[in-house]
Amino acid sequence: MFIDRADAGRQLADRLAALGLPSPVVLALPRGGVPVAAEIAARLGAPLDLILVRKIGAPGHAEYAAGAVVDGDPPETVWNDDALRMLRLTPADFTAAVQAEVARNAQRRALYQGGRAPLPLAGRTAIVVDDGIATGATMKAALRGLAHRGPARVVLAVPVAPPDVVEDLRALADDVVCLRIPADFGAVGEYYRSFPQVSDAEVQAILARA
């Protein structure tokens, strides 16, 4: 069990430092991924940036991801096919939800980064970080959304995720560093002693320090 997100970030940083990754840029999924990523960026001496992804929740079950959208031109949408089959819905049923999340991504970029453009990734190692993975839909969108930015290498770094999701994500990254892969995975927060919500103000403060 991790003490908190900072502890998880330090443990990930130890593993990543041993890889000797060239020209790294650390990309955090806000909000929970930011405290984790900040520790990695500090250890590697790498710049810290964001990759903005919004979950598309299932009707009546907002925490269950039917898909996710990542900001970009155009935005990238990835669907959880198993969820769609279970819900007996199609992507067309989520048109309004997708449009709403695209707008929220734009608002969040303005809030967190004050209009600053994303850091260039061409020829660099992109390290994508979150505080854990449940269904994998959000992370799939994040990884696929990086393709047009031309990183030389993509590394996924997370403290905890279920085994089937880790295997699925290996196809979208050059390397996967995941510290805990429990067969009986329940929820991300179960693997932290302290797992409070991360506020917008905390994200802004971390980015300002970085």
N, C-alpha and C positions, 0 to 999 in steps of 0.2 A: 504494500500500500504506500502511495506517495503522501508526503506530509501536506503538500499544497502544489499549486501549479509551478511555482518557482523551483521547488525541489525536483519536480518532474523535468523541468527545463534543464536544470543542471545535470541530471542524469543523462538526458539525451545529448547534451553538449559534450559530455565525456565520450560517448560512443561516436559522435560525429567528428570530433577532433581527431580521433584515431584514424579516420578515413583519409585525412589529408586532402580534403576537397578543394579544387582550385577555384579562385574568384567567386566565393559564395555570396549569395544574396538570400537573406532569410525572409520568407513571406508568411505572415501570420493570418489565420482566419479569425477575424474578430467576432465576438469579443474574447471568448475564453482562450483562444490560442495565443493572444498577445503576450500575457505574462510568461508563458512557456517559451515563446520565440525570443523574447527579450534576453533571456538567460543564454540562449544559444548564440544570438548575435554578439553579445558581449564577450563570450568565450572565444568565438571564432574571429573576432574583430571584423565582423561583416555588417553591412548596412541592413536595417530592418525596414520592411515595407509591408503592405497589406495586400491580400487578395480577397476581394469582397464577393461573398456567396450568400444567397438567401435561400433558405429551405422553402419548398412548396408543400405545405401541410395537407394532409388528407382531410376531407370534409368531416367535421365533428371530432377530429383527432389531430389537432394542429402540430403536436410534437412528433407525429409519425410522418416521415418524409415520403411523399409520393414522387418527389423530384427536387431539383435545385437549379438555380440560375446564377451564373457568374457574370459580373459586369464586363463589358467589352464592346467592340464594334464589329459585328453585332454581338449581343449577349448570347452566351452558350447555355442551353438548357439540357439537362440530363435527367432521365426518368428512371425510377425504381420499377422495373417491369413486374416484379413479383407483387409489389403493392398495387399497381394498376390492375393486375389480374384479380387480386383479392377484392378490390373495391369495385370491379366491373366498370371501370372508367377508362377513358382515353385521354391523351394529351390535350385534345380539343376542349375537353371539359374544364381545363384549367387556364384557358386563355386569359381571363380577367386576372387570375391570381398571378400569372407570369408577368403581366404588364405592371401590376402593383409592386412586385418584388424588384423589377428592373428599376422602377422609380426610387424605391427605397435604397437600392445600392448606390444610386447617384447621390442621394441625400447623405448617406453615410460617408461617402468619399469626401464630400464637401465638409462634413462635420469633423472627421478625423484628420484629414490631410489638408484642409484649407485650400483645396483646388490644386495642390501639387500633383503633377503627373506621376504615374507609376514609374519606378526606377527601370532603366533599360536592362534587359536580361540577355540580350544577344551574346552568345559566347561564354556565358557565365553559368555557374551551378546554382540552380534555384532549389532552395530547401523549403518545402511547404510544411507548415507546422499547425497542429491543432492540439487541444488538450485531451483528445480522445476521439474515437470514431464508433458510431453505433451502426447505422445502416450502410454507410459509405456513399450515399447519394450526393451529399454535399461535397465530400472530398473528390469524388469522380468529376464533378463539375469544375472544381478548382484545378485539378490536374489537366483536364482537357482544355480548359480556358487558357493554359499557358502555351499551348502549341504554337500559336501565331506570334508569340513574342520571342521565339527562337533561342531558348536556353540551350547550352551545350549538354547539360545534364540536369535531370530532375530527381530530387531526393525527397521522399516522403518521410517525415519524422513525427511520430506520435507516441505518447506514453502507453496507451492501451487501446486494443481493438479486438474484436472477435476473429477467430482464425479464418472463417470463410471470406470475410470482408478483406482481410489482409491479402489473401490469395488473389481475390478479384483485382485489387489495386496494384498488385505487382506488375500487371500488364501495362499500367499507365505511368510507371516511374522506372527510372534506371536502377534505383536502390530504394529499399524500404527499411527503415529503422523503427522498430516497434518493441518497446521494452517488456510489455506484458501482453500475452496472447492467450487469455484464459478460455478453455473449452466451454466453461459454464458462464460465459459473459452475460451480465445482466444489464447494467447501465454504467456509463462512464463515471459518474459521481461515486459509485461504490468502491472505487479504487483510490480514493483520496480521503484523508482524514478531514481536511478542510476544503470545501468546494463551493464557496459562495459565488453568487452572480458577479460578473465583472461589469462595472459601470462604464458608460461612455467617458466620464471624467477620468477614470483610471486608464483607459486606452489612450486618451489624449496626453495624459501625463507621461506614460511610458514612451510614446512616440516622441514627445518633446525631449525627454532625457536621451533617447537613442540618437 
